[in-house]
Amino acid sequence: MSNVHPYVGRAEPRVDGALKVTGRAKYAAEFRADDMVYAAAVPATIAKGRIVALDLSRALSAPGVLDILTHENRPEIPESDEPYLNDMVAVPGSPFRPLKDDRIVYGGQAIALVIADTHENARHAASLVAAEYEAETPVVDVAAARGEAYDTFEPRDGIPPPPPPRGDAEAAFEGSAIRLRHDYRVAPEHHNPMEMMATTVVWEGEGRLTIHTKTQGVINPKNYICAVFGLDPDKVIVNSPFVGGAFGMALRPHYDLMLATMAALKLERSVRLVLTRAQMYTMGWRPDTLQTVALSASADGALTSISHHAVQATSRYEDYQEPTVNWSGLLYDCPNVSLKYELAKIDTATPSDMRAPGATLGVYALEAAMDELSYELGIDPLELRLKNYAERDGNDDKPFSSKELKAAYAQGAERFGWSKRSPEPRSMRDGKELVGLGMATGCWEAMMQPHSASATLSADGRLEVACGTADIGTGTYTILSQIAADEFGLDIGDVTARVGDTTLPMAPVEGGSWGAASAGNAVRAACKALKEDLLKHARGLDGSPLSNAAIDHVAFANGRIALGSDESQSVSFADAVRASGQAAVSAKADFAPDEDFSKKFAAYTHSAVFAEVKVDEELGVIRVTRVVSAIAAGKILNLATARSQILGGVVMGIGMALHEETLWDKRLGRVVNANLGEYHVPAHADIQNIDVIFVEEDDKANPLGVKGLGEIGIVGAAAAIANAVFHATGRRVRDLPITIEKLL
């Protein structure tokens, strides 16, 4: 019946694209208010110790300064941890609270907040605040803290601890013909999104606030700020329609939110606080992690044991955790597995989730070790992985809800030309450059979370769908519009999606690649509920041709509800809406993952990543010339936005493999390359051909059959590149990033 082609599965352009390219999409620091003032945070210049004295005299006399908040004069805040744990992504421990007291627990910690009439005046005055400290010697290197690592801590919600050992990995290792044990490290990385953390608090009067903040879920900062300041939730709205890159760092509330709100409540004025690029290095970092992987195998390549031990950095005040070693228990079939995970406290801010937390690190170490094992055995790296292919999740002893990894291996290898690879290191050349081909496997959990959504159809045929989830740049606006358009047979231009507002139906933070499956299914359910209501009103019309029609016997398209058996028997959407007696008809629905299904099946996305590098033999310069990433992730909703997700993940993997490294001064405990000039990320010249393949995969874990894509693109990418570098040069670098001096 419909003359509108289905949108789901197409490469549909982003519905918010025009807003972004014309600058009409508003981000947290772009909302304005009358009589607004501006704030600037003053960073500590030591990493550990206490403030002995603060001299605010020069700053207070600077032009335009209205107030300066410190631990000595700030408004009262709760002493107990409980209010600060109103954070959906809180980790065990005592959450950091800015301006709490005179203690300094990490470099760059905010010690004062200057409030002035302009952004420039606030920044200038902040530079005039002087502090006298009693400094202590910080430890910022996880290797130095390794001797005090511990494995007994309160588990972080949603992060499974390593599963119990299976078999006897140590005995199997000692008794195997082929074995290896190596240490691996990935340098700490900091988030560097285009949009800095920022909060604009609009004072509406009588204790009412509208807060525009960078976040991956508006309900989280609202719950947090209401708990901390004792605010009436009915008087607080949090809004974040667009996010300029987040990748996990905006899951938790950061100090810009608390300080801006504190200032607005004290002054009873609207306040904006935007952190500097340097201040972005006081939060949001992938933890420094030391890993040891031991593998053993029989002569034919069958794995006999896997042992994986990780020591991961956390702050002094919280026990941040990631599922770093768990992947080694499920990615390959092995009877003897031992996994151990420990934390070591250092004097930094708490690490944060960063695209595929845990998996990015743990899978790198495992996949590098698997590559090393393939050379020990004299077996092709791809053949070794197929030899040890896992048909079940060995950690939980469950079948997979779907797993098309073999197809990803086959299609990726064919597209890449893996069969043309010469197996010997340093055996392939292109002029003065050594050529290397490497591959790795990727894996990420296919998660879902409870979400709610609404759908509203007006008499003019326009449909609005709404969910309190976030669009962190992944294309949420677009996929929700696609799903809704298909449900009603509408042109996508007649559909509006709304997200990122606490006035909308509930949604948790958006992370872990659960957004599409969760919000998408909630919108689908709301549309189906709305269709039921519309049909009820259509059946009630005098002489309705649908008076006895059930929902399964009608179709919605072209602005009409028609009998499936006779399209001429129909009622227009407009007539059905008017029959309701309202200007529009609305319905709301909730979605939650099927717990019975998750008890029976393990759900994961998978990837096969193939990389080609060329290395200048004399200079050691590495170029990543080709990457093929074959992805098995269920149904693909939008080929364009899905491809962009994988491209972005691969680029971040290139950064991890070759570029990114946060450097702390080990004496002072401060980041020494807290800028984009010295913290290197891949530039356009570093990125060449990236080919993305979506393998057909049918999954029944949710009605849409989708799995998330945000994480899977990065998992395995760095390992494939590192393995290619070894193939090119014959030099194994186990400490990422692989820089020139490590090759020469």
C-alpha positions in Angstrom: 0.0 0.0 0.0 2.8 2.5 0.9 4.5 4.6 -1.7 7.2 5.3 0.9 10.1 3.0 0.8 11.2 1.5 4.2 13.8 3.7 5.8 15.3 1.1 8.2 18.3 -0.5 6.6 19.0 2.4 4.2 21.9 4.8 4.2 19.6 7.7 5.3 21.1 11.1 5.7 21.1 12.5 9.2 17.9 14.4 9.9 19.9 16.8 12.1 22.6 17.3 9.6 21.4 20.7 8.3 21.2 22.1 11.9 24.8 21.1 12.5 26.4 22.3 9.2 24.6 25.7 9.5 25.5 26.2 13.2 21.9 26.1 14.4 22.4 23.0 16.6 22.9 24.3 20.1 25.4 22.9 22.5 25.7 23.4 26.2 27.8 26.5 26.0 25.6 28.2 23.3 22.4 28.7 25.3 22.0 32.3 26.5 20.0 34.0 29.2 19.4 37.6 30.3 21.9 39.0 32.8 24.1 35.9 32.5 27.5 35.8 34.2 30.5 33.7 33.4 32.7 31.4 35.6 36.2 30.1 35.3 37.8 27.3 37.5 41.2 27.8 39.0 43.4 24.7 38.9 45.7 23.5 41.6 49.4 23.5 40.6 50.2 20.5 42.8 48.9 17.0 42.6 48.9 16.0 46.2 48.9 17.9 49.5 46.8 20.8 51.0 46.2 24.4 50.5 47.8 26.5 53.2 46.6 29.9 52.0 44.7 31.5 49.2 45.3 35.1 48.1 42.3 36.4 46.2 43.1 40.1 46.4 44.4 40.7 42.9 41.6 38.5 41.4 38.8 40.3 43.3 40.0 43.7 42.1 40.2 42.6 38.5 37.7 44.1 36.0 34.2 42.6 36.1 34.7 40.2 39.0 31.5 39.5 41.0 32.6 36.8 43.4 35.1 34.1 44.0 34.1 30.8 45.6 36.6 28.6 47.5 36.4 25.9 50.1 36.4 28.6 52.7 33.4 30.6 51.5 31.3 28.3 49.3 27.7 27.5 50.1 27.2 24.5 52.3 27.3 21.1 50.6 26.6 17.6 52.1 29.3 15.9 54.1 28.2 12.3 53.5 28.8 10.4 50.3 25.2 9.5 49.7 23.9 12.5 47.8 26.9 12.3 45.4 26.2 8.7 44.7 23.0 9.8 42.9 24.9 9.1 39.7 23.9 6.2 37.5 27.6 5.6 36.6 29.0 6.1 40.1 31.9 3.8 41.1 32.5 2.4 44.6 34.3 4.8 46.9 33.8 8.4 48.0 33.0 10.6 45.0 35.0 13.7 44.4 33.4 17.0 45.3 35.0 20.3 44.2 35.8 22.9 46.8 35.1 20.4 49.6 38.1 21.3 51.7 41.8 22.2 51.6 43.0 18.7 50.3 44.5 18.4 46.8 44.0 14.8 45.4 45.1 15.3 41.8 46.8 17.8 39.5 44.6 20.5 38.1 41.9 20.0 40.7 39.6 23.1 41.0 40.6 25.2 44.0 38.4 28.3 43.3 35.7 29.5 41.0 35.8 33.0 39.7 32.6 34.6 38.5 32.7 37.7 36.3 30.6 39.7 33.9 32.4 38.2 30.8 34.1 35.0 29.9 37.3 36.9 29.3 37.2 38.7 32.6 36.6 35.5 34.4 39.5 33.7 32.7 41.8 36.7 33.4 40.9 36.9 37.1 41.3 33.2 37.5 44.9 33.5 36.5 45.4 36.0 39.3 44.4 33.7 42.1 47.5 32.7 44.1 47.7 29.7 46.4 50.3 28.5 48.9 50.5 24.7 49.3 52.0 22.1 51.6 52.9 19.6 48.9 53.3 15.8 49.2 55.0 13.5 46.7 52.5 12.1 44.3 52.5 8.7 42.6 51.0 8.8 39.0 52.6 5.7 37.5 50.7 2.5 37.9 53.9 0.5 37.6 55.2 2.3 40.8 52.0 1.4 42.6 51.8 -2.2 41.3 53.3 -3.6 44.5 50.2 -2.4 46.4 47.7 -3.7 43.9 44.6 -5.3 45.4 41.8 -7.6 44.1 39.3 -7.3 46.9 36.9 -4.3 46.3 33.2 -3.6 46.0 32.2 -4.5 42.5 31.1 -1.6 40.2 27.5 -1.8 39.2 27.2 -3.4 35.7 30.8 -4.5 35.6 31.1 -8.2 36.0 34.1 -9.4 37.9 36.4 -12.0 36.3 34.7 -15.4 36.2 36.0 -18.2 38.4 38.9 -20.2 36.9 38.0 -23.2 34.8 40.3 -26.2 34.6 43.9 -25.8 35.7 45.6 -23.1 33.6 48.9 -23.2 35.4 49.3 -27.0 35.1 48.2 -27.0 31.4 50.7 -24.2 30.7 53.6 -26.1 32.2 52.7 -29.3 30.4 52.2 -27.8 26.9 54.6 -28.1 24.0 54.1 -24.5 22.9 53.8 -21.7 25.4 54.4 -17.9 25.8 54.0 -15.3 28.5 54.4 -11.6 27.8 53.6 -8.2 29.4 51.6 -5.7 27.5 50.8 -2.0 28.2 48.6 0.6 26.6 49.5 4.1 27.5 46.9 6.1 29.3 44.7 8.2 27.0 42.6 11.2 27.6 39.3 12.1 25.9 39.7 15.0 23.5 36.2 15.6 22.1 35.7 18.8 20.1 33.2 20.1 22.7 34.7 20.8 26.1 32.8 20.0 29.2 30.4 22.9 29.8 27.3 23.9 31.8 25.0 26.8 31.4 22.6 27.2 34.3 19.6 29.4 33.6 18.1 31.0 36.7 14.4 31.1 36.2 13.5 32.6 39.6 12.0 31.1 42.7 14.5 28.2 42.7 13.7 27.1 39.2 16.7 26.1 37.0 17.1 25.1 33.4 20.5 23.5 33.1 22.2 23.0 29.7 25.1 20.6 30.2 27.2 18.2 28.2 26.0 14.8 29.2 25.2 11.3 27.8 21.9 11.2 29.7 20.0 14.2 31.1 18.4 12.3 34.0 21.8 11.6 35.5 22.9 15.2 36.1 19.4 16.1 37.2 19.3 13.4 39.9 22.8 14.3 41.0 22.3 18.0 41.3 18.9 17.8 43.0 20.4 15.4 45.6 23.5 17.4 46.2 21.8 20.8 46.6 18.5 19.6 47.9 16.5 21.0 44.9 12.9 20.2 44.1 13.0 17.9 41.0 9.9 19.6 39.7 11.8 22.9 39.5 14.8 21.5 37.6 15.0 20.8 33.9 18.2 19.5 32.3 18.5 19.8 28.6 21.2 18.5 26.2 20.0 18.2 22.6 23.4 17.9 21.0 26.7 16.6 22.3 30.0 17.4 20.5 31.6 14.1 21.2 31.5 12.2 24.5 32.7 8.5 24.1 32.1 7.8 27.7 33.5 10.8 29.5 30.1 12.5 29.8 28.4 9.6 31.5 29.2 10.9 35.0 28.5 14.5 36.2 31.8 16.5 36.3 32.8 19.5 38.3 31.6 22.0 35.7 28.0 21.0 36.5 28.3 21.2 40.3 30.3 24.5 40.3 28.1 26.3 37.8 25.0 25.3 39.7 26.5 26.3 43.0 27.3 29.7 41.6 23.8 30.2 40.1 22.2 29.3 43.4 24.4 31.6 45.4 24.1 34.6 43.0 20.6 33.8 41.9 21.7 34.5 38.4 22.3 32.5 35.2 25.9 31.2 35.0 28.0 29.6 32.3 31.1 27.6 33.0 33.2 26.1 30.1 36.3 24.2 30.9 39.5 24.8 29.1 41.3 22.3 26.9 43.9 21.8 29.6 41.2 21.2 32.2 39.8 18.4 30.0 42.9 16.5 31.2 41.7 16.6 34.8 39.0 14.0 34.0 38.0 11.5 31.4 41.0 9.1 30.9 41.5 5.5 29.9 43.3 4.0 32.8 47.0 3.1 32.7 46.9 -0.8 32.6 49.6 -3.4 32.9 48.7 -6.8 31.5 50.3 -10.2 31.4 49.0 -12.8 29.0 50.2 -16.4 29.0 49.0 -18.8 26.3 49.8 -22.5 25.7 48.8 -24.8 22.8 49.3 -28.2 21.4 51.4 -28.6 18.3 48.3 -28.4 16.0 47.4 -25.0 17.4 44.6 -26.0 19.9 44.7 -23.7 22.9 45.4 -25.6 26.1 45.5 -22.6 28.5 44.8 -18.9 28.7 45.9 -16.8 31.7 45.3 -13.1 31.7 46.2 -10.8 34.6 45.6 -7.0 34.6 46.6 -4.3 37.1 44.6 -1.1 36.4 45.0 2.4 37.8 42.3 4.1 39.9 42.2 7.2 42.0 42.8 7.3 45.7 39.2 8.0 46.4 37.3 5.6 44.2 37.7 2.0 42.9 37.1 2.5 39.2 36.7 -0.8 37.3 36.5 -2.2 33.8 35.9 -5.7 32.4 39.4 -5.9 31.1 40.3 -9.6 31.4 36.9 -11.2 31.0 37.1 -11.3 27.2 39.9 -13.8 27.3 37.5 -16.3 28.8 34.9 -16.1 26.0 36.6 -15.2 22.7 38.2 -18.6 22.2 37.5 -22.2 23.1 39.9 -23.2 25.8 39.5 -25.8 28.6 41.8 -24.1 31.1 41.4 -20.4 31.8 42.6 -18.2 34.7 41.6 -14.5 34.8 42.7 -12.0 37.5 42.0 -8.3 37.8 43.6 -5.9 40.3 43.5 -2.2 41.1 46.3 0.1 42.1 45.7 3.5 43.5 47.6 6.6 42.2 47.3 10.3 42.7 45.1 11.2 39.7 41.4 11.9 39.1 39.3 8.8 38.7 39.5 7.2 35.3 36.4 7.2 33.1 34.8 4.9 30.6 36.3 5.5 27.2 34.9 3.8 24.1 34.7 0.1 24.7 36.1 0.3 28.3 38.0 -2.8 29.3 37.6 -4.5 25.9 39.8 -2.0 24.1 42.6 -2.8 26.5 42.0 -6.5 27.3 41.3 -7.6 23.7 44.5 -5.8 22.6 46.6 -7.9 24.9 44.9 -11.1 24.1 45.0 -10.5 20.3 48.6 -9.5 20.3 49.4 -12.7 22.3 47.4 -14.8 19.8 49.4 -13.3 17.0 52.7 -14.1 18.8 51.4 -17.7 19.3 50.7 -18.0 15.6 54.4 -17.3 14.8 55.5 -19.8 17.5 53.3 -22.4 15.9 54.0 -21.5 12.3 50.2 -21.3 11.7 48.5 -18.5 9.9 47.0 -16.0 12.4 43.5 -16.3 10.9 43.8 -20.1 10.8 44.7 -20.1 14.5 41.6 -18.2 15.4 39.4 -20.4 13.4 41.1 -23.5 15.0 40.0 -22.2 18.4 36.6 -20.7 17.5 34.2 -20.6 20.4 30.6 -21.8 19.8 29.6 -20.9 23.3 30.4 -18.2 25.9 32.9 -20.1 28.1 32.5 -17.6 30.9 28.8 -18.2 31.5 28.5 -21.5 29.5 25.7 -20.1 27.3 25.1 -20.3 23.6 25.3 -17.0 21.7 22.1 -15.3 20.7 23.8 -15.0 17.3 27.4 -15.1 16.1 28.5 -14.6 12.5 32.2 -14.1 13.3 33.2 -16.9 10.9 31.4 -15.0 8.1 33.2 -11.8 9.2 36.5 -13.6 9.1 35.8 -14.9 5.6 34.4 -11.7 4.1 37.0 -9.5 5.7 39.9 -11.7 4.5 38.6 -11.9 1.0 38.0 -8.1 0.7 41.5 -7.4 2.3 43.3 -10.0 0.2 44.7 -11.9 3.2 45.5 -14.9 1.1 48.2 -12.9 -0.7 50.1 -12.3 2.6 53.6 -13.7 2.8 53.9 -15.3 6.2 57.5 -14.4 7.1 58.1 -11.0 8.8 60.0 -8.5 6.7 59.2 -10.4 3.5 56.9 -7.9 1.9 58.1 -4.5 0.5 57.0 -1.5 -1.5 60.1 0.4 -2.5 61.8 1.7 0.6 58.9 0.7 2.9 58.4 -2.6 4.6 54.8 -3.8 4.2 53.0 -5.6 7.0 49.6 -7.3 7.2 48.0 -8.0 10.5 44.6 -9.1 11.8 42.7 -9.3 15.1 39.3 -10.2 16.5 36.9 -7.8 18.2 34.1 -8.4 20.6 31.7 -6.3 22.6 28.6 -7.1 24.7 25.2 -6.4 23.0 23.5 -4.7 25.9 20.0 -3.1 26.4 18.5 -0.9 29.2 14.9 0.0 30.1 13.7 3.0 28.2 10.4 4.8 27.8 9.1 6.7 24.7 6.1 8.5 23.5 4.6 9.0 20.0 2.2 11.8 19.0 0.3 12.1 15.7 -1.4 15.4 14.9 -4.3 16.0 12.6 -2.0 17.4 9.9 -0.3 14.0 9.7 2.9 14.9 11.5 4.4 12.4 13.9 6.6 13.2 16.9 8.5 10.6 18.8 10.2 11.4 22.1 12.6 9.7 24.4 14.9 11.2 27.1 17.9 9.4 25.7 20.9 11.3 24.3 22.3 11.7 20.8 26.0 11.8 21.4 26.8 12.1 17.7 25.8 8.5 16.8 22.7 9.4 14.8 20.0 8.8 17.4 17.7 11.4 16.0 17.9 9.8 12.6 17.4 6.1 13.5 14.4 7.0 15.8 12.9 8.9 12.9 13.5 6.0 10.5 11.8 3.5 12.9 8.8 5.8 13.4 8.4 6.6 9.7 8.3 2.9 8.8 5.8 2.1 11.5 3.3 4.7 10.0 4.3 4.5 6.4 5.2 8.2 6.5 7.9 10.3 4.7 10.7 10.8 7.2 10.3 14.5 6.7 7.0 14.3 8.4 8.6 12.8 11.5 10.3 14.7 14.3 12.4 13.0 17.0 13.0 14.7 20.3 15.7 13.6 22.8 18.0 15.0 25.5 15.5 16.7 27.8 14.3 15.6 31.3 10.7 16.6 30.4 10.6 13.7 27.9 10.0 10.0 28.8 12.6 8.4 31.0 15.9 7.0 29.6 19.1 6.3 31.4 22.5 7.4 30.2 23.5 6.4 26.7 26.6 4.3 26.6 27.8 0.8 26.2 26.3 0.7 22.7 22.8 0.1 24.1 21.2 3.2 22.7 19.8 2.0 19.4 18.5 -1.3 20.7 17.0 0.3 23.8 15.6 3.7 22.6 14.8 2.2 19.2 12.6 -0.5 20.6 11.0 1.9 23.0 10.0 4.2 20.1 8.8 1.2 18.2 6.6 0.1 21.1 5.2 3.7 21.5 4.3 3.8 17.8 2.6 0.5 18.0 0.6 1.7 21.1 -0.3 4.8 19.1 -1.5 2.8 16.2 -3.8 0.8 18.5 -5.3 4.1 19.8 -5.8 5.5 16.3 -7.5 2.4 15.1 -9.8 2.5 18.1 -10.8 6.0 17.1 -11.1 5.1 13.5 -13.4 2.2 14.3 -15.7 4.5 16.3 -16.4 6.8 13.3 -20.0 6.6 11.9 -20.0 4.1 9.0 -16.4 3.3 9.5 -15.1 0.7 7.1 -12.8 -0.4 9.9 -15.5 -1.0 12.5 -14.6 -4.6 12.9 -10.9 -4.5 12.0 -8.2 -5.8 14.2 -4.8 -4.3 14.3 -3.3 -7.3 12.5 -5.7 -6.7 9.6 -4.9 -3.1 8.8 -1.9 -1.2 7.3 -0.8 2.3 8.1 0.6 4.2 5.2 0.1 7.3 3.0 -1.7 9.1 5.8 -4.4 6.4 6.0 -5.4 3.3 7.9 -6.6 0.7 5.4 -7.8 -2.9 5.4 -5.0 -5.2 4.3 -7.4 -7.1 2.2 -8.9 -4.1 0.5 -7.0 -0.8 0.4 -10.0 1.1 -0.7 -11.6 0.6 2.7 -9.7 3.1 4.8 -9.8 6.0 7.2 -7.4 9.0 7.1 -5.1 9.7 9.9 -6.7 13.1 10.2 -10.2 11.7 10.6 -9.0 9.2 13.2 -7.3 12.1 15.2 -10.4 14.3 14.9 -12.5 11.4 16.2 -10.5 11.5 19.4 -11.8 15.0 20.1 -8.2 16.2 20.5 -5.7 18.1 18.3 -3.4 15.1 18.5 -3.3 11.5 19.7 -0.5 10.4 22.0 0.7 7.1 23.4 3.5 6.1 25.7 5.3 2.8 26.0 8.1 1.2 28.0 10.8 -1.2 26.8 12.9 -3.5 28.9 15.2 -6.3 27.8 13.8 -9.9 28.1 15.4 -11.2 31.2 14.5 -14.8 30.4 16.3 -14.5 27.1 19.4 -13.1 28.7 19.5 -15.9 31.1 19.6 -18.4 28.3 21.8 -16.6 25.8 25.0 -14.5 25.6 24.7 -11.6 23.3 27.8 -10.0 21.7 28.8 -8.1 18.6 31.9 -9.4 16.8 34.4 -8.0 14.3 37.3 -9.2 12.2 39.9 -6.4 11.6 42.5 -6.6 8.9 45.2 -3.9 8.7 48.0 -3.1 6.3 50.9 -0.9 7.4 53.9 0.5 5.5 57.0 1.3 7.5 59.9 3.4 6.3 62.9 1.1 6.9 65.3 3.9 7.6 63.1 6.4 9.5 60.7 4.1 11.3 57.7 6.1 10.2 54.5 4.0 10.2 51.6 4.5 7.8 48.3 2.6 8.1 47.4 2.3 4.5 44.4 0.0 4.6 42.0 -1.3 7.2 39.1 -3.7 6.5 36.7 -4.1 9.4 34.0 -6.8 9.0 31.2 -6.3 11.6 28.6 -8.8 12.8 26.1 -6.7 14.8 22.6 -7.9 14.0 20.3 -5.7 11.8 21.8 -2.4 10.6 19.3 0.4 11.0 21.2 3.0 8.9 24.1 2.1 6.7 25.5 5.6 6.7 25.5 6.3 10.4 26.5 2.7 11.2 29.5 3.0 8.8 30.5 6.3 10.5 30.5 4.6 13.9 32.9 2.0 12.7 35.1 4.5 10.9 35.3 6.6 14.1 36.2 3.5 16.1 38.9 2.4 13.7 40.4 5.9 13.8 40.5 5.8 17.6 42.2 2.4 17.3 44.8 4.0 15.1 45.3 6.7 17.7 45.7 4.0 20.4 48.2 2.0 18.3 50.4 4.8 17.0 49.7 8.2 18.5 47.9 8.8 21.8 49.7 8.9 25.2 49.0 11.0 28.2 52.3 11.9 29.9 52.5 12.7 33.6 55.5 14.4 35.2 56.3 11.7 37.8 57.8 14.3 40.2 55.0 16.9 40.0 52.1 14.6 39.2 50.8 16.9 36.4 50.0 16.1 32.8 52.7 17.7 30.7 51.0 17.4 27.3 47.6 18.7 28.2 46.9 20.3 24.8 46.3 19.2 21.2 49.7 20.3 20.1 51.5 17.7 22.2 48.9 15.1 22.8 48.8 13.5 19.4 45.7 12.2 17.8 45.3 11.0 14.2 45.0 13.8 11.7 43.5 13.6 8.2 46.9 12.7 6.7 47.2 9.7 9.0 43.9 8.1 7.8 43.8 6.4 4.4 41.5 3.6 3.2 39.1 2.2 5.8 36.6 -0.4 4.4 33.6 -1.4 6.4 31.7 -4.6 5.9 28.4 -5.4 7.7 27.9 -9.1 7.8 24.3 -10.3 7.6 23.3 -11.5 11.1 19.8 -12.4 12.4 19.5 -11.8 16.2 16.4 -12.4 18.4 17.5 -10.6 21.5 15.1 -7.7 20.8 12.2 -7.0 18.4 14.3 -4.9 16.1 17.1 -7.5 16.0 19.8 -4.8 16.4 23.0 -4.7 18.4 25.0 -1.6 19.2 27.9 -0.3 17.1 29.5 2.5 19.1 32.1 0.2 20.7 32.8 -2.7 18.4 34.7 -0.5 15.8 37.6 0.2 18.1 37.9 -3.3 19.7 40.7 -5.2 17.9 41.8 -2.3 15.7 44.9 -1.4 17.7 45.9 -5.1 17.9 45.5 -5.6 14.1 47.8 -2.6 13.5 50.4 -3.7 16.1 50.4 -7.2 14.6 50.9 -5.7 11.1 53.8 -3.6 12.4 55.5 -6.8 13.6 54.8 -8.6 10.3 56.4 -5.6 8.5 59.5 -5.2 10.7 60.0 -8.4 12.7 60.1 -6.2 15.8 57.4 -6.8 18.5 56.4 -3.7 20.4 54.1 -4.6 23.3 53.9 -1.1 24.8 51.5 1.1 22.9 51.6 3.5 21.2 54.2 2.3 18.7 56.4 5.3 18.1 59.5 5.8 16.0 62.0 5.4 18.8 60.5 2.0 19.7 61.2 0.6 16.3 64.6 2.0 15.7 
